[in-house]
Amino acid sequence: MENELIAGRYRLVRPIGRGGMGTVWLCHDEVLDREVAIKQIGGLPGNDAEQAERARREARLAASLNHPNAVAIYDVTEHEHKPWLVMEYVAAQNLSEIITSRGLLTPREITPIAAQVASALAAAHAAGIVHRDIKPSNILVDEFGLAKITDFGVAKANTDPQLTRTGLLAGTPAYFAPEVARGRAPAPPSDVWSLGATIFHALEGYPPFGLNENTIALLYRVGLETPEPAHHAGYLAPTLAHLLDVDPLRRWNMATAHEKLAELAASPPSDSESRTVDVPAYQGAQPSSAPTPYAAPPPSSSGSRGRLIAIIAAAVVLLGGAAVALVMTLSQQEDSPTGSPPGSVATTSEDADPSANPPGSGSSEPERSEESPSSESSSQAPSETPSASASMSSTPEEAAVAMENTVSDYYAMLPQDPGGAFNGYLTGSLASNYPSYLDYWETVNWVTCTDFTADPSSLTVSMHCVYDTDTEITEQDQTATLVETADGGYNLTAMSVANDVHTPK
């Protein structure tokens, strides 16, 4: 392709990078007589015109970010019916190359780099943009120490529909936040984790959960385990612990991360000095027009099996299935100084269509002729299907924890895996109509549920849920009624709704 003219303007010079989303080329802009970087977008297997248009929308969104520490996006152009992203060319090494050529970085070396990147990402989050693929190879550092985050071409707006059937989800599992590994949509808190994982890699030579050729095994570790502390973090250890908090609600937001990193970069402690980092009161996710999707809490003895099912379901969504195209790339290898096997994945699915209100809001749903993925017909409840979150409970306190884990694990699978949620957690009247259930969840972009409170005496769990569709935001106080299964677990059998508030977009 060298010397080819793209869109009648950009002359390909040479490839300068490769990753999960394709090859990046150095080009000469023959109109403005300057060097630029370009790459084709929306070209994954199974993509069509609709998906390419989605890629264009996301690229235009990323182009709205103007920050000195973010690689600028100049244009989205078309060549031979394919969209191409035109970006600022930065003559610099990426952080992965620096680690490979120079060895591990010290806290004094990585802190100013991380502070600059956090500044750009805080601005992105404030604008409603989630990067989704922060890792060493996407951070450029020039000879003067100027750092820029790149690859905003796969960024996504917080308000964009959750990609349950079409669109684009990209990332590198080794840098996934735990909630993303469990199947949740990338959100500002997951970018914070990925930045922490990148800092960890610069200090230790590998990401928090290592690099593994078996992507499902890696997703399992990220989703269920707690990372070991960094051994070479020094005075960065407290900051790193906040960035890598497994609970996204406790995790610092990006603005706080930037503030703390910039403070340390401006006045680093001496090598012998130990500095603690002040922990501000919880501030929530970085401001955006939509709430942060709910992520299940860290695993407990009563909830680990349910989260394992969620991890497997998420892996199916990410790595296979009828509606998913898997692309294994060299992204993992790019970020590994030892040339580890590839582990970056990109998936495609179809856009959801807006329609119904959340289950329990009183709306009726149309029937359709479609079979449930279970071996029984869709009109049959999954017989004695145990909820995988609960274990045998000998005390009311243990029962309450198991019940709350059951309901939170159920919602953690939605809207990405309605089939798994339906067959793994529902029984009775809630499991009586799979086609209608599937119809509804195809309209939901994301759901977040909080304040789970169980009452073992009545076998109920109350919670507050927020649903986002293309047309409205719905807030509900819900109460789920559970039944105990033969193995001492729980299934959801009924749902009631109070304080049903609908806000049009």
N, C-alpha and C positions, 0 to 999 in steps of 0.2 A: 504493500500500500504506500510505501514511501514515495514522496513527490506528488501524490495524488492531491487534487484540488477539491476540498470539501465545501459544498454550498457555493461554489464559484468564488471563494474568498480565502479560505484557510488552507495553506499548502503544508501537507504533512512533511515533517523533517525526520523525526525518529521517535521510537517509543521511549518513554521516560518512566513508565510505571505500569504495573499490572496488578489487578486485584479482583475481588469478587464480582465487581460490576463491569469488568472489561479492561481494555488497554487504554492507558492515557498517553496521548501523543503530544510532543512539542510541535507546534505549528507556527508558520509565519502568516500573520494577518496582512494580506496584500493590499487591503484598503487603507488601514491605519499604519502600516509599516511597523509592526511590533510583534514580539513573540507572545504567543498564548498557548495554553494547554487545552486540549479538547478530548472528549471521549464520547462514544456512542452510548446512549441510555435506552432503556426499555427494550433491550434485545434478547431477553432470556427466552429459553425454549417455551413455546406455548403462548407467547405474547401475541396480541392482536392490536388493531388500531385503537381500541378503547384503552388498553393497557398503556400503549405508547402515549396517548393523550394524558393519562394519569401521571406518567413520568414527566411530561412537560409541565403539568400544573405544579408538581412538587419542586421541579427545578426552578420555575419562576418564583415560587415561594422562597426558596433558598436565596435567590438573587436579590430579594428585598433586604437581606441582611448586609449592612455596610459597617464593617468593623476592621480595625487595623490588624487584628490577630486572626482573621478569617480570610481564607483565600476567596477573592471576589469572583462572582459568577457574572460574566458579561452578557451572555446570550444563550438562547436555545434556538438552534437552527435545524433545518431539515436537509438531508442528503440521501438520495435514492430511497425516499419514503421512510427514512429512519431519523429519529431525533438525535441531535448531537449537542452536548453541553460544552460551552466555550467558557474557559476560566482564566483567571490570572495565572501567569507562569511565574513560579518562584524558584530561583536558582538556589537550591538548598538540598541538604540531605534530610531524609525523614528520620524520625527518632529510632526506628528499628535499625536502620543502617548505621546510625551513630553507636547504638549499643553493640552491634556486631563488630564494628571496626575498632571501637575504643574500649569496650568492656563496660562493666556496670557503672552507672552514674552515682555520684554521692548525693546526699540530701541537698547540699548547696548547689549542685548542678541542675537537678531536676526541679527544684522548687520554683525558680523564676520561669522556667518553661511551662510548668503546670499552671502557674498564676496567670500567664498570658492566655493560655488556652481556656482556662476557666472564665476569664473576662469575656472572651468571644462567645462562649457557650451561655453565660448568664444573659448576654444581650439577645442571643437566639431564643432562649426560653422566655424572656420577657416579651418577645415578638410572637410567641406561640409556636416556635419551631423546635422540633426534637431532632438531634443529629442522627442517632440510632446506630452509628458504627465508629465510635471513638476507640482508637487503638494506636500503637506506636507508629505504624506505617502511614497513618493519616495525620500525623503531626510533623510539619516541616520546620526545621531550625536552620537559619542561615549563619554565615560566618561571624556575624555581629551579635548572635544570640536572639535575634527576632524569631519568635515562634508563631506559626499560623496553623490553624486547624483546616483541613481540606476535606474533600469528598462530601460536601453538603448536597451533592446531587441526589443522595438517597434520603435526604431529610424529609420530615413529615410534619404537617401542622397538627397541633393538639386537637383541632376541630375537624380534621379529615375523618371520613368514615373508617371504622375498624375494618381491616382487610380480611374478610371472612371467605370471600370467593374470588374477587379480582383485585389487582393492584400489585404492590411490591413490598416485600419485607426482606430486608437485607441486614446482615450483621455477621460477626465472628463469634462463635459460641464461647471461646475462652475469655471474652470480655463482656459477655452477657451478664446483666444483673440477675439475681436469683428469681425475681418475679417474672422476668422475660423468659428465662429457662423453663419456668412452669407454664408458659403459654400466654402470659399477659402481654398487652400491647406495650411497646416502648413508650416511655413518658419521661418528663424531665428528671425524676429521681433515678431512672435507669441510666441516663447520661452521666449523672454524678458517679454512680458505681463504676461505669466504664472508664471514666477519668481516673478514679482511684485504682482500678485494675491496671491502667497504663502506667501510673506512677509506681505501683508495686513491681511491674515488669522491669522498669528502668532501674530499680534498686536491687532486685533479686535475680533478674535474668530470665524470668518466666512469669506468666500471669498467676493470679491467686490460686487457681485450681490446676495449674500446669497446662500442658498441651497434650492432647490425646487424639490419636487417629480415629478412634471410635467416638463419633460425635454424640451418639445417644448416651454413652457412658459419661462423657464430659457434661452433657446437659443434666444428667442425673446428679453428678457431684455438685454442679453449680446450684441446682435447684434445691438440694436437700442438705448440703453440708455447710459448715461454717469455715471460712478460710483461715489458715494458720496465720499468725502474726508475721509481718515482715521482719527479717533478721538484721537488715542493714538500714532500717529507716531512721534510726537516731532520733533527732528532735521532731522528725515528721511523723513518728508513730502515732501520737494522739490524733493528728489531723487525718491520717490514713484510716484510722479506725472509724472515724465519723463518715468518711466517704464510702467505706466498705461495710457499713452497717447493713445487715441482712434485711432489716425492716425498713422499707422505703418511707414510712411515716416518721421514723426517728432519724433517718439519714439527713445530713445537711442538704439544703438546696444549693444550687450552683452559685447564687449570689454570695451566700455565706462561705462557700468553698473558696471563691475568688478573694474575698476579704481576708480570710485567714492565711491563704497561700501568699497573697501579696504582702501581708504583714511580715511573714517569715522571710520572704525574699528580700524585703527592704532591710531587715535587721535580723540576720540569721544568728542563732546562738553560737557560742564557741563550741568546739568539738566536745569539751568536757562538761558543757552546761546542759542541763536538762530543763526543757521548757514545757509546761503544760499549756494546753489551748483552752481558753474559756469556751464553755458550751452555752450558747444562747438558748433561750426558751424555744420550743418547737415552733417553727414558722410555716410549716407545710411545704408543699411543692412550690417551685418557682411560679410566679403569677402567670396565669394563662386563662383562656376563656372557658376552659372545661376542667372539672376536678380530676385529680390523679386517679387512674383506675386502681381498684382494690387489689392488693396482693396478699396471699395467705401469709400468716406469721411464720417465724422460724419453726422447724419441725419439733414436735414433742413426741413422747413415746406413744401417745394415743392418736397422733395425727400423721405419722410418717408414712403409713401404708397408703392413705388417701393421696398424699402428695406424690408418692411413687406413681400412682395411677395417673395423676395429672402430668407428671414428667413424661411418662410414656405417651400419653395423649398428645402432649405438646410436640414430642419428637415425631410422632406420626404426622402432625400438621406440618412440621418443619422439613421432614426428611422423606415423606412418601405419601401415598394415598391417591385416590382417583383424581382429586382436584388440585394436586400439588406437583410442581415440577422442581426436582432437586438439582442444584448446581453446586458441586463440590469444587472449590477453587483453591488457589495458592495463597489466600489471605493469611491462613495460619502460618504457612511457611515464611511469608514475608516478615512476620513479627517474631519469629523464633530465631535467635542467634545460632542455634544448632541445626537449623533446617528441618524442623519437625514436620510431620505430614500435614497436608491441608486439612482445615476444619471449618472453613467459612461456608455458610450456606445462604442461599437466596431462595425464596419461595414465591409462588404466585397463586392467587386465588381470585374469586369473582366478587364484584361489588354487591353489597347488600341493598335491597330495595326497602324503603320505608313503608310501614303499614301499621301494625297493631300497637296497642298499649301493652305495658308489661303484664305478665301473667298475674291474675288476681285483681286486675283493675276493672273487671266487669265487661270487657269487650268480647265480642264473639269473633271467631276466626274461621275462615273458609276451609272446608275439607279439601283434600287433594289426594289423588290416588298415588300413594308412594309408600313403600314398605320401610319399616323400621330396620336399622342395621342389626337388630337382635334376631335370633333364630325364630322367635315367635312373631305373630302378626302384630302390627302397630297398635291394634286395639287391646292387646293384652298387656297387663302390667308385668314388669320383669319379676318373676316369681322368686321371692326370698333372695333378691340380689343384695348382698351386704354392702353397706356403706363402708368404704375402705378406710375411713378416718377414725373409727371408734374401736376401742378394745373393751374387753370385759371390765365393767366398772363395779367396784364393791362399795363405793361411798357416793353420796349425792354430789360431792365436789368433783369426783372423777367422772361421774355421769355427765355433769354440766360441761366439763371440758370436752368430753367426747362428742356431745351433741353440738356444741358450738363449732368444733372442728369439722363435723360433718357438713354443716350448712356453709361454713366459710369455704371448705374445699369444693363444694358443689358450685358456688358462684365463681370460684377461681378458674373453673373450666369454661366459663361463659364469657363472651359469645363464641369463642374459638372452636369449642368442641361440644355442640349441643347433643350429638349422638352419645358421646361418652357420659355426659351429665345425665341424660335421660335414662340410659340403661344402668348406670352405676349408682344413682342416688334417689330415683323416684319410684313410687309405688302407689297403689290405690288410684284415686281420681286424677292425681297429677300425672300418672303414667297411662292415661286412657286414650290419648290421641297424639301419637307421634307426629303425623304430618302437620297438624296445626301448631304443635310445639316448634317444629323446625321452621315453619313459615314465620312465626313470631321472631325467633332469635336471629333470623336472617335480616331483620330490620334494625337490630341493635348494633350500634357502633362500639359501645363499651358499657359496662355496668360496674359500679363501685358500691360495696356494702360495708358498713361499719357498725360499731356499738352492738355487737352480738351479745345477747343476754339469754342464758338458758334457764328454764324452770323444770328440773327433772320430775317434780311431782305431777305436772300437767303434760310432760313430754312436748314442750314448746320452746322455740327459740325466737326471740324478737330481734329486729335489726332495722337499720335505716338504709335504704338503697336509693341510688341515683342512676337512672337509665338515660343514655343519650342515643337519639335516632337522628336521622337527617332533618327532621322537621321540628323536634321539640326535646326539651329536657324534662324528665319526670322524676319527682321525688316522692317516695312512699315510706311510711312506717309499716313494716310487714311482720307477720307472725307465722312461722312455719310450725306445723304439727308433725311430729315424728312418730315412727313406730320402731320398736326394737326388733332386730332380725335374730335368726337362730343362733348366730355366733356372738351375740351381744353388741353388735353394731347398730346403726340406725339408718333408716331411709325417710325421706320426706313424703308425707301422704296428703297433706292439705296446706293451703296457704291463704291467709286473710290479709287484707290491706286496709290501712287507715291513713288519713291525711294525704290523700292522693292529689298532688299538685303538678299540673302540666304547664310548662312555660314554652311558648312557641319560640323558635329561633328567628 
